Structure formats: structure tokens, C-alpha cells
Amino acid sequence: MVRTALWLVTEIGEGNVFTKEQHRGAFPGVSQADRRMRGLRDYGWVIHTSSDDVTLRPEEQRFVKAGLPVWKPGVRQSAAAKTITAKQRQAIFAADEYQCVVCGVAGGESYVDSPNETAVLAVTRRQVRLPGGEIEEQLITECKRCRSGMQEGEFGDVRRILSDIRDLDEADRKRLSRWIERGRRGPTALDRAWTSYRRLPADARAALAKELSG
């Protein structure tokens, strides 16, 4: 897996396409080379196949983005301690209604601006500032496209969003509270507050809802 990561970075380069045969040919005699490459995804590497991007042929893959430098001592051990289990992943998907909380696309759905690209959902760790000011790491559902374009660091600030909501007039605050209760937005112009709320992980959304009801 480490050799594959170095090969992708030095020989292929982010954004470029390669074939399974190229990969196997780079490591003759290595068994289960494909499985070892798939293992990189657990460390934040984004590698698309034809199931993720229909412009690719079945034998092609695209190296979208490098993840953690798995060749450095201690990186894999540290990442393994933070591995998200299948049970956790399913719980987060369900809490986020099986949709990317950034763009709203559902798993397996095509993007409006790119009909040939099918959304693949993943669970990501994000830093959130809670109402009391403390920073907490929480899990969130994102599609791979949004995940690859997201900057590292703090993802949501519940206190800031609460301040924005409280600046709304009373009618709009009540309307937003109804959206939060229903889990979907009505056809009005409160896009900024609603989008900020929907981009929070499930636990942070719950904290915000509790503050509003208090």
C-alpha cells in the first residue's frame, strides 16, 4: 500500500487517469495489488473508478487526491485509532438522511452540473464549535466530490449560526424552527441560515435545536 501511494504521487499525479494493468505492472509479483490500493481510501486518498465517474472505462481509475502520507512512521497507526466502524457509518448516514450535507446529493444520484458523475457518500470527521465554546470532533456525511474539495479545519460554529438565526425577525425564526423540526426546507429565502444549519454534523444540529428551543 505504501509503495502504491508513492507510485501514485510520483508517477501518476493528482487528477490523472491510469489503468489497473499499469498498476499491476508497476509491482510485478505483488498479490492483491488492487486490494492494497483500495486500502488507501481509509487514509483519505480519493481514487475514482468507473462506478464513481462514468467517463472512465472499466479498466481505468482516476487519482483524484492524495490523503495521509502513509509512508511516514506512525501515520497509519494514528489513523487506525480513529477508524470509523461500519456501524458508526450507517448511523451517520441515517442521521443525515443518506444525503451529502454540503450539496444535498443522495448516494447513487447524478450531479445536476455533471450528469455523468454519480455521487458516492462517505463519512468525514469535522471540527465543530459548540454553544459553550468548546471544540468537538464529530462525524458528517459528505459525497466524495465535496469531501475532496473541503478545506481542513473547523467546519461549523454553532454559536455563530445561532447568532445569525437570532438576528432574523420573529416570523423567519419560527419558520426556520419548523424546517429544523421537519428536517427539510420550505420554499422561502432563508437560505444562508438553513444551509449553515444543514452543514453541521447531526450532534451539532441537535445542540443548535436545543438552544433555539430554550
Phi, psi and chi 1 to 4 in degrees:
 res  aa     phi    psi   chi1   chi2   chi3   chi4
   1 MET       -  -41.8 -176.0  177.2   66.8      -
   2 VAL   -63.3  -43.9  169.5      -      -      -
   3 ARG   -63.6  -37.9  -67.2  168.9   62.2 -165.7
   4 THR   -64.1  -42.1  -69.3      -      -      -
   5 ALA   -60.6  -45.0      -      -      -      -
   6 LEU   -66.2  -36.7  -68.9  169.8      -      -
   7 TRP   -64.4  -43.3  176.1   74.8      -      -
   8 LEU   -61.3  -44.2  -73.0  170.4      -      -
   9 VAL   -69.4  -44.0  170.1      -      -      -
  10 THR   -88.7  -31.2   59.2      -      -      -
  11 GLU  -104.6  -33.1  -60.8  -65.2  -31.4      -
  12 ILE   -99.7  -56.8  -57.4  -58.9      -      -
  13 GLY    88.9  142.7      -      -      -      -
  14 GLU   -58.4  137.1  -69.7 -173.6   -4.7      -
  15 GLY    91.0  -10.1      -      -      -      -
  16 ASN   -96.4  157.1  -66.2  -40.5      -      -
  17 VAL  -100.1  142.9  173.7      -      -      -
  18 PHE  -140.7  166.3   61.8   95.9      -      -
  19 THR  -107.6  160.7   64.9      -      -      -
  20 LYS   -61.3  -35.6  -64.7  177.9 -178.6  178.8
  21 GLU   -66.1  -38.0 -169.6   59.1   34.4      -
  22 GLN   -60.9  -42.8  -79.7  180.0  -71.5      -
  23 HIS   -64.6  -48.3  179.2 -138.4      -      -
  24 ARG   -63.4  -37.9  -64.5 -169.7 -172.3  106.1
  25 GLY   -67.0  -26.7      -      -      -      -
  26 ALA   -72.2  -21.4      -      -      -      -
  27 PHE  -133.0   67.3  -55.0  102.8      -      -
  28 PRO   -60.8  137.6   21.9  -32.7      -      -
  29 GLY    86.2   -6.3      -      -      -      -
  30 VAL   -86.9  121.8  175.8      -      -      -
  31 SER   -81.4  150.1   62.0      -      -      -
  32 GLN    53.7   44.8  -60.9 -178.4  -41.3      -
  33 ALA   -61.5  -37.9      -      -      -      -
  34 ASP   -63.3  -42.3  -68.2  -17.7      -      -
  35 ARG   -64.9  -38.1 -178.1  179.6   64.6   79.8
  36 ARG   -65.2  -35.9  -65.2  168.0 -169.9  -93.1
  37 MET   -67.6  -41.9  177.0  178.2  -72.4      -
  38 ARG   -59.0  -29.9  -71.9 -165.1  -62.6  -88.8
  39 GLY   -62.2  -22.8      -      -      -      -
  40 LEU   -64.6  -25.3  -74.0  170.4      -      -
  41 ARG   -63.7  -26.8  -68.8  169.8  177.3  160.0
  42 ASP   -68.8  -13.2  -66.7  -25.7      -      -
  43 TYR  -113.0   22.7  -59.5   96.8      -      -
  44 GLY    87.0    6.4      -      -      -      -
  45 TRP   -79.4  136.4  -69.6   65.2      -      -
  46 VAL  -109.2  113.3 -176.8      -      -      -
  47 ILE  -131.1  114.3  -57.1  166.4      -      -
  48 HIS   -91.8  143.7  -75.5  177.2      -      -
  49 THR  -111.6 -175.7   65.7      -      -      -
  50 SER   -65.9  -20.3   56.9      -      -      -
  51 SER   -75.6  -23.0   63.5      -      -      -
  52 ASP   -90.7  -33.3  -54.4  -48.8      -      -
  53 ASP  -137.4  107.1 -178.0  -10.1      -      -
  54 VAL   -71.2   -6.8  -62.8      -      -      -
  55 THR   -77.3  -12.9   64.7      -      -      -
  56 LEU   -86.7  145.0  -64.4  172.9      -      -
  57 ARG   -78.9  160.2  -64.8 -166.4  -63.9  -90.0
  58 PRO   -53.8  -31.9  -28.1   36.5      -      -
  59 GLU   -89.4   -0.3   69.4  -84.7   12.2      -
  60 GLU  -103.5  154.4  -68.0  179.8  -30.1      -
  61 GLN  -139.8  156.0  -61.2 -176.0   69.1      -
  62 ARG  -119.3  127.4 -171.7 -173.0  -53.7  -81.7
  63 PHE   -82.7   99.4  174.3   30.5      -      -
  64 VAL   -82.4  -48.7  178.9      -      -      -
  65 LYS  -157.0  137.1 -178.6 -177.4  177.5 -177.9
  66 ALA   -76.5  147.0      -      -      -      -
  67 GLY  -107.4 -136.7      -      -      -      -
  68 LEU   -65.6  145.1  -65.5  174.9      -      -
  69 PRO   -74.8   84.3   28.1  -34.2      -      -
  70 VAL   -65.4  -12.7  -66.3      -      -      -
  71 TRP   -81.0  -10.5   52.7   84.6      -      -
  72 LYS   -84.6  140.5  -68.8 -174.2  176.9  180.0
  73 PRO   -58.1  133.4  -23.0   33.7      -      -
  74 GLY    86.6  -14.4      -      -      -      -
  75 VAL   -65.6  -46.5  167.7      -      -      -
  76 ARG   -68.2  -38.1  -77.1  179.5  -69.2  165.0
  77 GLN   -64.7  -41.9  -69.0   83.4  -12.5      -
  78 SER   -65.2  -41.2  177.0      -      -      -
  79 ALA   -67.8  -37.9      -      -      -      -
  80 ALA   -61.2  -32.6      -      -      -      -
  81 ALA   -68.5  -17.2      -      -      -      -
  82 LYS  -111.5   19.0  -59.2  175.6   68.6  175.1
  83 THR   -63.5  135.6  -62.1      -      -      -
  84 ILE   -87.5  124.2  -59.5  168.8      -      -
  85 THR   -76.7  162.6   66.5      -      -      -
  86 ALA   -61.1  -37.6      -      -      -      -
  87 LYS   -64.7  -44.1 -175.9  176.5 -179.7  179.7
  88 GLN   -62.5  -42.9  -73.9  177.3  -54.4      -
  89 ARG   -60.1  -45.9 -173.5  176.0  -66.4  106.2
  90 GLN   -64.9  -36.9  -73.6  -56.1  -48.8      -
  91 ALA   -65.0  -40.5      -      -      -      -
  92 ILE   -69.5  -42.3  -63.1  -56.8      -      -
  93 PHE   -56.1  -45.8  -76.7  161.2      -      -
  94 ALA   -64.8  -42.8      -      -      -      -
  95 ALA   -62.8  -32.7      -      -      -      -
  96 ASP   -97.2   13.7  -68.3  -27.5      -      -
  97 GLU    60.0   33.1  -59.6  176.2   -8.3      -
  98 TYR    55.4   38.3  -60.9   92.0      -      -
  99 GLN  -133.0  149.3  -63.8  177.1   -9.9      -
 100 CYS   -67.2  124.7  172.5      -      -      -
 101 VAL   -75.7  -10.5  -59.6      -      -      -
 102 VAL   -85.9  -52.2  178.1      -      -      -
 103 CYS  -110.7  -11.7   69.8      -      -      -
 104 GLY    85.7    1.0      -      -      -      -
 105 VAL   -72.2  144.3   70.6      -      -      -
 106 ALA   -91.9  156.7      -      -      -      -
 107 GLY   -60.2  131.5      -      -      -      -
 108 GLY    85.2   -6.4      -      -      -      -
 109 GLU   -85.3  147.7 -174.3  178.2   17.1      -
 110 SER   -81.1  149.4  -63.7      -      -      -
 111 TYR   -77.6  142.4  -67.6   95.7      -      -
 112 VAL   -60.8  -41.0  174.1      -      -      -
 113 ASP   -88.1   -0.8   61.8  -17.2      -      -
 114 SER  -152.0   75.1 -178.5      -      -      -
 115 PRO   -57.3  -22.6  -22.2   33.9      -      -
 116 ASN   -82.8   -6.2  -68.3  -30.7      -      -
 117 GLU  -106.8  126.6 -172.0  178.8    1.5      -
 118 THR  -100.8  134.4  -58.6      -      -      -
 119 ALA   -74.0  134.8      -      -      -      -
 120 VAL  -120.4  122.1  177.9      -      -      -
 121 LEU   -85.7  148.6  -61.2 -178.3      -      -
 122 ALA  -144.4  160.3      -      -      -      -
 123 VAL  -102.8  130.2  173.0      -      -      -
 124 THR  -122.6  147.6  -55.7      -      -      -
 125 ARG   -89.4  132.2  -63.6  179.2 -176.2  -86.0
 126 ARG  -134.2  147.6  -68.5  -63.7  175.6 -158.0
 127 GLN   -87.3  131.1  -61.3  -65.2  -42.1      -
 128 VAL  -129.1  135.7 -179.0      -      -      -
 129 ARG   -92.2  119.1 -171.5 -177.5  -61.8  -81.6
 130 LEU   -86.3  169.7  -62.4  175.1      -      -
 131 PRO   -54.2  -33.2  -28.8   36.6      -      -
 132 GLY   -78.6   -3.8      -      -      -      -
 133 GLY    98.9  -12.9      -      -      -      -
 134 GLU   -74.6  149.2   65.2  -86.5   22.2      -
 135 ILE   -97.7  131.1  -58.7  -66.4      -      -
 136 GLU  -133.8  139.5 -176.9  175.6  -64.1      -
 137 GLU   -86.1  126.4 -174.3  177.4   74.9      -
 138 GLN  -131.2  166.6  -63.1 -176.8    1.6      -
 139 LEU  -101.6  146.9  -58.5  178.4      -      -
 140 ILE  -146.9  150.8 -169.1  171.2      -      -
 141 THR   -92.7  126.3  -57.6      -      -      -
 142 GLU  -135.1  152.0  -66.8  176.4  -60.5      -
 143 CYS   -79.1  160.1   67.7      -      -      -
 144 LYS   -63.8  -30.4  -72.6 -171.9  175.4  179.9
 145 ARG   -67.0  -47.0 -170.4  168.9   77.8  166.9
 146 CYS   -67.1  -37.1  -72.0      -      -      -
 147 ARG   -63.3  -41.4 -178.4 -177.0 -177.3 -175.2
 148 SER   -70.8  -23.6   64.3      -      -      -
 149 GLY   -97.3   -0.8      -      -      -      -
 150 MET   -83.1  137.1 -176.0   61.8   62.2      -
 151 GLN   -77.6  146.4  -63.2  -63.8  -43.5      -
 152 GLU   -70.3  158.1  -67.1  -63.5  -31.7      -
 153 GLY   116.0 -161.8      -      -      -      -
 154 GLU   -65.1  132.1 -171.4  174.1  -51.9      -
 155 PHE  -101.9  -35.7 -178.6   70.1      -      -
 156 GLY  -148.0  148.1      -      -      -      -
 157 ASP  -126.6  101.7 -171.2  -28.0      -      -
 158 VAL   -61.5  -38.6  176.0      -      -      -
 159 ARG   -63.1  -42.5  -68.0 -170.2  -55.4  176.8
 160 ARG   -64.9  -42.3  178.8 -175.0   58.5   78.1
 161 ILE   -65.3  -40.6  -60.6  170.2      -      -
 162 LEU   -59.7  -40.5  -83.2  168.0      -      -
 163 SER   -63.0  -42.3  176.4      -      -      -
 164 ASP   -62.0  -41.8  -70.5  -17.7      -      -
 165 ILE   -66.6  -41.0  -66.9  173.0      -      -
 166 ARG   -69.7  -17.2  -74.4  167.7  175.0  156.7
 167 ASP   -79.9  -11.7  -74.9  -20.7      -      -
 168 LEU   -73.1  158.7  -59.9  171.4      -      -
 169 ASP   -73.3  166.9   60.8   41.4      -      -
 170 GLU   -59.0  -40.5 -176.2  178.1   -2.1      -
 171 ALA   -63.7  -42.1      -      -      -      -
 172 ASP   -69.3  -37.2  -77.3  -16.6      -      -
 173 ARG   -62.2  -42.3  -74.2 -160.3  -56.3  -87.6
 174 LYS   -64.6  -39.5  -71.7 -178.6  178.0  179.1
 175 ARG   -63.8  -43.2 -172.9  176.4  -64.4  112.1
 176 LEU   -63.2  -40.0 -179.9   61.7      -      -
 177 SER   -60.6  -36.9  -66.8      -      -      -
 178 ARG   -67.1  -38.8  -71.6 -163.3  -63.6  -88.9
 179 TRP   -60.3  -44.6  -65.9   -8.0      -      -
 180 ILE   -63.1  -41.4  -67.9  171.9      -      -
 181 GLU   -63.8  -40.7  -70.1  172.1    4.0      -
 182 ARG   -79.5  -23.1  -67.4 -162.7  -57.0  -97.6
 183 GLY    79.3   16.2      -      -      -      -
 184 ARG  -150.3  156.3   58.2 -174.2  175.8   83.8
 185 ARG   -93.5  141.8  179.1  169.4   63.3   94.6
 186 GLY   -85.5  168.5      -      -      -      -
 187 PRO   -81.1   66.9   31.9  -36.0      -      -
 188 THR  -129.2 -172.0   68.8      -      -      -
 189 ALA   -99.3   19.7      -      -      -      -
 190 LEU   -88.2   45.4  -66.4  177.6      -      -
 191 ASP   -62.7  -41.3  -70.5  -23.2      -      -
 192 ARG   -64.6  -46.9 -173.2  167.8   70.0  117.7
 193 ALA   -66.9  -42.7      -      -      -      -
 194 TRP   -65.6  -44.3  173.1 -107.5      -      -
 195 THR   -62.3  -41.4  -61.0      -      -      -
 196 SER   -61.6  -42.7  -64.2      -      -      -
 197 TYR   -63.7  -45.8  164.7   75.6      -      -
 198 ARG   -67.2  -21.3  -76.9  -61.2  -57.6  168.8
 199 ARG   -84.7   -2.2  -69.2 -177.8   64.3  171.9
 200 LEU   -82.7  150.0  -70.2  169.7      -      -
 201 PRO   -63.0  163.1  -23.4   34.8      -      -
 202 ALA   -56.8  -43.9      -      -      -      -
 203 ASP   -66.1  -37.5  -72.2  -12.2      -      -
 204 ALA   -69.5  -35.9      -      -      -      -
 205 ARG   -62.5  -39.6  -66.3 -159.8  -55.7  -91.2
 206 ALA   -64.7  -39.6      -      -      -      -
 207 ALA   -63.8  -40.1      -      -      -      -
 208 LEU   -65.5  -44.9 -173.1  149.6      -      -
 209 ALA   -60.2  -38.6      -      -      -      -
 210 LYS   -65.1  -40.8 -177.1  178.0  178.9 -179.4
 211 GLU   -64.1  -40.0  -73.6  -68.1  -44.5      -
 212 LEU   -67.2  -32.7  -74.6  177.4      -      -
 213 SER   -81.5  -12.5   64.4      -      -      -
 214 GLY   -79.7      -      -      -      -      -
